[in-house]
Amino acid sequence: MTRVNDYLWLIPHDPLADDPPEISVLIEAFVEPLIQILSEPLAAHGYNLSDCDVMVKLDERFDDTYDTFYANVRFVKYLQPNIMARVHFQHNEWALFLPQPDVHNYFINLDRFKTLDDTMQAVPAWEGRLHTRLSNLPGDVLQFEDLDQQWTFTTPADLAGQMGFFLDKFERLVVPWLENLVGVT
């Protein structure tokens, strides 16, 4: 079963009659294209699809009438048995009732962390911990400065073009930054 409860859907998900329409829209517009475009090139670098989901934004809910949603797609590579690098595509708050529902905003989070054991609990204050959001600026800009952390698309072609741009930055900037374990224990 992929519908965990009334606010979390794990992907892949077969639509249910009582699913909010936003679930299928986010899967079709964001989750599935990312998986199709990125799975093979990221796997060539050792990053495999870890998990993906769509969820209701539970904090700051105005009422039970209108929900907004997030979507997440995560690719992971184990640099060592207990050190993980992660590329996390995080669709920002969205819903069909919002103005401009054809506009999709998302972030590309880059993380490296060490886990304690098989529970996947992160080691607090590990000196090798890395986290940033990838900048959408051209050139050799890895880490965001301000609003350049937000990526926006309105069409499948826009998203595909951005993923080509992402893959170039990934190979040139992200891999060397995330995977450099020199001096890290």
N, C-alpha and C positions, 0 to 999 in steps of 0.2 A: 504494500500500500504506500503510495507516495504522498497522499494528503495526511500529514501528521496530526493536524488539528485545524481549528478555524482560522489560524493565522500563519501557518507554515506549510508550504508545498515543496517537497523534494523533487528534483528533476532527474530522470524523465518522469513525466506525469501524464496519465491518460485523463483527459477532461471528464469531470463529473457534472451532472446536471445542475448542482447547486454551487459550482465554482463561480466566484465573481468573474466577470468578463475580462478584467485586467490580467488575470493569471495567464490565459491563452495569448493575449496580446504581448505581454512581456516575454513569454517563452518564444513566440514567433519573431518578435522584433529584435530581441536582445540575446537571450540565452542560446537558442539554437544557432543563429549566425556566428556567434563567438566560438562555439564548439566546432562548427564546420570549418571556419576559417583558420582557427588557431591550433587545433589539436595536433595536426601533423607537424607543422613547423616548430611548435614548442616541444613536442615529444623528441624531435631530432636533437634538442638540447637537454633532454632528460626531464623536462617538465611535463607531468601527466595530469589530466583532468582529475581533480580530487573530489569536488562536489559542486553542486549548484542548487539554488533554491529561489523561490519567490516567497516573500513574507509581507504581512501587514505591518505597517509602522504602528507600533503599540504606544510609544511614548508620545506625549502631546496630542493625544486623540481629542478632537473637539466634541464628538458625540459618536454614537453607534450608527449613525445614518450613512456617513461617508468615510470610507477607509482609503488610505493611500498605501502604496506598495513600494517595496524595494526588490531588486533581484541581484543575485550574486553568482559569479562563476569563478572558481578557484583552480589554479594549476600549481602543482607542488613538485619540488625536486628535493631529494634528500642528499645533502652535500656530504654528510656523515650519518651514521645510523641515528644520531640524536640531534642533528642540525638540519633544519629545513629552510629552504628558500620558497617563497610563495608569491605568485602574481595573482592578484585578486581584482576582478572587474566588478565594480559595485555600482549598480544602477541607482540613481538618486530617487528620492521620493517622487511618485508618479501615480496618476489615476486618470481615468477617462473623463471625469467631471471637471478636472482642472482646466484652466485656460490653456490653449495650445497643446492638446493631448498628443499631437504629432511630433512634439519636441521631446527628445530623450536626452537627459543629462546623466553622465556617469563619471566615475573616478577609476584610475588604475593604481591600486595600492601595491607597493613593493615591500615585502617583509623578509627578514631573516631572523630566526629565533632557534633557541636550543630547548629541547624538551627534557623533562625529568625522567620519564619512563614511557611505557606503552599507553599511559593515560593521555598523552599528548599535552600535558600541562606545561606551560612555558616556564623556563627558569627565570625567576624575577631578577631584574638588574644584571642580566648577563652582559658582559662587556662587548660581545659581538653582535648584540641586537641591532638590527637596522629596520627602519620604517620610514617611508616617504610616499608621496603620491607623485606619479610621473607627470612631468610638465607636457602640455600639448604644444609648446613652442618649437619651432624648427631648429635645426642645428644640434649642437652638443649639449643641450639643456636637459639634464636628468631630473633634478628635483624642482618641484614647483616653488614659485615665489608668492603667488597670490591667486588670482582667479584662473591662472593657467593650469590649475589642477583639475578643472572641470572640462570634460569633453562633451560635445553636443552633436547629435545627428538628428535628421528628420527622415532620411530615406535609407533603404538598404545599401544603396551605392555609397552614401556618405559614410556609413559604418564600415563598409568594406575598405574604402580608401583610408580611413583612420587606422584600421588594423594593419594595412600595408605600412603605414607610417610608424605604427607601434612596433612592428616586427623589425624594422630597420633600427629603431632606437634600442630595442631589446637586445639585438645582437651586438651592437656597437657600445652601448652604455650600461644597460641593465645587467647583463650577464657578468661583465667584469666587476661591477660594483657589488652585486649580491653574492657572488661566488668567491670573492677574495677573502680567504681565511688566514692570510698571513698575519701572524701575531695574535690570533684568536685561539683561545683554548676551550 
